[in-house]
Every structure is written in C-alpha cells, then in structure tokens.
C-alpha cells in the first residue's frame, strides 16, 4: 500500500467508528484524539479494526506511535507494504 492508501484506510476506519466525525479537515501532524475527540475505547476500536481488516498487530507499547495521522502512516507503512 502507498502512503495515500494507508491514510485513506485509517480515515475510513475512523469514519466507521465515528460516523458523526468529520475527517476531511484532519491535520496530519496534530493528535487524532484531540482533533476528533476520540476516547480510549475509540482508539482501541481503531487498533482492533487494523488487526481485523489488515492483520496488523499493534502492541500496546506502540500505541503512542499512532497519535497523529502522519505517525500512523510512518508506523504502518512497512507493515502494510505488501498489502
């Protein structure tokens, strides 16, 4: 997957979890939790969807690396390259 495809996949997952949320104006360098008012359950839902849809396991120790859209892409790019 390309960086753009990874970004679209993340935004799609967030839109599924927060249908009332608007991801169109997400700043890729600001924390997703702050921009979209994600709580810890929403964040866990994102992690679970990554595992369910793409087979990607994100260890709890790596959760801080998923704070922004940009950091998500950097973290996921090597893991999703072959998808």
ZIBELNOR-V528690 format. One record per helix or strand of 2 or more residues. SS is the DSSP state (2 for helix, 1 for strand). FROM is the first residue (numbers start at 0). LEN is the number of residues. Records with the same first field share a line. If there is no record, write none. Layout:
SS = FROM-LEN ; FROM-LEN
//
This chain:
2 = 2-15 ; 31-5 ; 39-15 ; 59-7 ; 68-12
//
